[in-house]
């Protein structure tokens, strides 16, 4: 089990901006790795409505179940490793295995049960250390659409925001209000207003 605070800044990109950043950081095709996020929520979107997200991330043959929930700064992530068969079982039965994630979900509300598997989002991702943080370049595909995004993961919010905004300004990329991947997925799947 692991728990950590995630502080990140994100910005949607055009394909041209994505290619510009790829060139700026000298990302090669082999630097990109595929990961698949499988999303879950209750039928009435209890987690989404409370600022939370539940996913299984499949990456390099490994599976990790993660609950993200609001924290005073950033998001609190509670994660646990699953086997391939445990992951498949969660997707087929919509029941969470025993462990820290189920415990964290139960702390949100004893009534949270009956999860549904809403679908998956596939991302080609490259990462590079940059000025005390981690630059993440993502090309995601889901529900017959695709998008491009830059993220900047940091330990300290104020400095991280300054570095991120300075990078975008240097590359002449406008700052765009950017939802997280699960919200973009939901908006596409359910045509929820933007």
C-alpha positions as CSV (number, residue, x, y, z in Angstrom):
1,X,0.0,0.0,0.0
2,X,1.1,3.5,-0.6
3,X,-0.4,6.9,0.1
4,X,1.0,10.1,-1.3
5,X,0.0,13.6,-2.1
6,X,0.0,14.3,-5.8
7,X,0.5,18.0,-6.9
8,X,0.4,18.5,-10.6
9,X,-0.4,21.1,-13.2
10,X,-1.8,20.2,-16.5
11,X,-2.6,21.8,-19.8
12,X,-4.4,20.5,-22.9
13,X,-2.4,20.8,-26.1
14,X,-3.0,20.9,-29.8
15,X,-1.3,18.2,-31.8
16,X,1.2,20.9,-33.1
17,X,1.9,22.0,-29.5
18,X,2.4,18.4,-28.5
19,X,5.0,17.9,-31.3
20,X,6.7,21.2,-30.3
21,X,7.1,20.0,-26.7
22,X,8.2,16.6,-27.8
23,X,11.0,18.3,-29.8
24,X,11.8,20.8,-27.0
25,X,12.5,17.9,-24.6
26,X,14.0,15.7,-27.2
27,X,11.5,12.9,-26.6
28,X,12.1,10.0,-29.0
29,X,9.4,7.5,-30.0
30,X,11.0,4.8,-27.7
31,X,10.5,7.2,-24.7
32,X,6.7,6.8,-24.9
33,X,5.1,3.9,-23.0
34,X,1.5,2.7,-23.1
35,X,-0.7,2.7,-20.0
36,X,-4.4,2.0,-19.7
37,X,-6.6,3.5,-17.1
38,X,-9.8,1.5,-16.3
39,X,-12.4,3.8,-14.5
40,X,-15.0,2.9,-11.9
41,X,-17.7,4.8,-10.0
42,X,-21.1,4.2,-8.6
43,X,-24.2,4.4,-10.8
44,X,-25.0,7.9,-9.3
45,X,-21.3,9.1,-9.6
46,X,-20.8,9.3,-5.9
47,X,-17.0,9.5,-6.3
48,X,-17.0,12.1,-9.1
49,X,-19.5,14.2,-7.2
50,X,-17.2,14.2,-4.2
51,X,-14.0,15.1,-6.2
52,X,-12.7,11.5,-6.1
53,X,-11.6,9.0,-8.8
54,X,-11.1,5.3,-8.8
55,X,-9.1,3.5,-11.4
56,X,-7.0,0.5,-12.2
57,X,-3.8,1.4,-14.1
58,X,-2.4,-1.2,-16.4
59,X,1.3,-0.6,-17.2
60,X,4.1,-2.9,-18.3
61,X,2.1,-5.9,-17.3
62,X,1.5,-4.5,-13.8
63,X,-1.9,-3.4,-12.3
64,X,-2.4,-0.8,-9.6
65,X,-5.7,0.1,-8.0
66,X,-5.8,3.8,-7.0
67,X,-8.3,6.1,-5.2
68,X,-7.7,9.8,-5.7
69,X,-9.4,12.2,-3.3
70,X,-9.1,15.9,-2.5
71,X,-6.5,17.0,0.0
72,X,-5.7,20.5,1.4
73,X,-3.0,20.7,-1.3
74,X,-3.3,18.5,-4.4
75,X,-4.8,15.0,-4.2
76,X,-4.4,12.1,-1.8
77,X,-3.7,8.9,-3.7
78,X,-4.2,5.6,-2.0
79,X,-2.9,2.7,-4.1
80,X,-2.4,-1.0,-4.0
81,X,-0.9,-3.5,-6.4
82,X,-3.2,-6.1,-8.0
83,X,-2.4,-9.3,-9.9
84,X,-3.7,-9.6,-13.4
85,X,-6.4,-12.0,-12.2
86,X,-7.5,-9.6,-9.4
87,X,-7.7,-6.8,-11.8
88,X,-9.9,-8.8,-14.2
89,X,-12.1,-9.9,-11.3
90,X,-12.7,-6.2,-10.3
91,X,-13.7,-5.3,-13.8
92,X,-16.0,-8.3,-14.1
93,X,-17.6,-8.2,-10.6
94,X,-17.2,-4.5,-9.8
95,X,-16.2,-5.6,-6.3
96,X,-13.1,-4.1,-4.7
97,X,-10.6,-6.5,-3.1
98,X,-9.7,-6.1,0.6
99,X,-7.0,-3.7,1.2
100,X,-6.2,0.0,1.7
101,X,-8.2,1.3,-1.3
102,X,-11.4,-0.4,-0.1
103,X,-10.6,0.9,3.4
104,X,-10.2,4.5,2.0
105,X,-13.5,4.2,0.0
106,X,-15.3,3.0,3.2
107,X,-14.0,6.0,5.1
108,X,-15.7,8.2,2.5
109,X,-19.0,6.6,3.2
110,X,-20.1,3.2,4.5
111,X,-22.8,3.2,1.8
112,X,-20.5,3.3,-1.2
113,X,-21.0,0.0,-2.9
114,X,-22.0,-1.2,-6.3
115,X,-19.2,0.1,-8.4
116,X,-19.5,0.0,-12.2
117,X,-16.7,-0.3,-14.7
118,X,-17.2,2.7,-17.0
119,X,-14.5,2.0,-19.6
120,X,-10.9,2.7,-20.3
121,X,-8.5,5.4,-21.6
122,X,-5.2,4.5,-23.2
123,X,-2.3,6.9,-22.9
124,X,1.1,7.0,-24.7
125,X,3.3,8.7,-22.1
126,X,6.8,10.1,-21.9
127,X,8.4,11.6,-18.8
128,X,11.5,13.7,-18.1
129,X,12.9,15.5,-15.0
130,X,12.7,19.3,-15.4
131,X,13.6,22.1,-12.9
132,X,12.8,20.1,-9.8
133,X,9.6,18.4,-11.1
134,X,8.6,15.8,-13.7
135,X,7.3,16.8,-17.1
136,X,4.8,14.3,-18.5
137,X,3.7,14.3,-22.1
138,X,0.5,12.4,-22.8
139,X,-1.4,11.4,-26.0
140,X,-4.6,9.7,-24.8
141,X,-7.3,7.8,-26.8
142,X,-10.8,7.0,-25.5
143,X,-14.3,6.8,-26.8
144,X,-13.4,7.5,-30.4
145,X,-11.5,10.6,-29.5
146,X,-8.0,11.6,-28.7
147,X,-6.3,14.4,-26.9
148,X,-2.8,15.8,-26.0
149,X,-1.7,17.0,-22.7
150,X,1.3,18.2,-20.7
151,X,1.5,17.6,-16.9
152,X,4.1,18.9,-14.5
153,X,4.3,16.9,-11.2
154,X,6.0,18.7,-8.3
155,X,6.5,18.5,-4.6
156,X,5.9,22.2,-3.9
157,X,2.8,23.9,-5.4
158,X,3.9,27.5,-5.7
159,X,7.3,27.0,-7.3
160,X,5.8,24.3,-9.5
161,X,3.2,26.6,-10.8
162,X,5.7,29.2,-11.6
163,X,8.0,26.8,-13.5
164,X,5.0,25.3,-15.4
165,X,3.6,28.6,-16.4
166,X,7.0,29.9,-17.4
167,X,7.6,26.8,-19.6
168,X,4.2,27.4,-21.4
169,X,5.0,31.0,-21.9
170,X,8.4,30.2,-23.3
171,X,6.8,27.8,-25.8
172,X,4.0,30.3,-26.5
173,X,1.4,27.8,-25.5
174,X,-1.8,29.4,-24.0
175,X,-2.8,28.2,-20.5
176,X,-6.1,26.3,-20.8
177,X,-8.4,25.2,-18.1
178,X,-7.8,21.4,-18.2
179,X,-10.0,18.7,-16.6
180,X,-8.3,15.5,-15.4
181,X,-8.5,12.4,-17.6
182,X,-11.4,10.8,-15.8
183,X,-13.5,14.0,-16.1
184,X,-12.7,14.3,-19.8
185,X,-13.6,10.6,-20.2
186,X,-17.0,11.2,-18.4
187,X,-17.7,14.3,-20.4
188,X,-17.2,12.5,-23.6
189,X,-19.1,9.3,-22.5
190,X,-22.1,11.1,-21.1
191,X,-22.0,14.4,-23.0
192,X,-21.7,16.2,-19.6
193,X,-21.5,20.0,-20.1
194,X,-18.0,21.4,-20.4
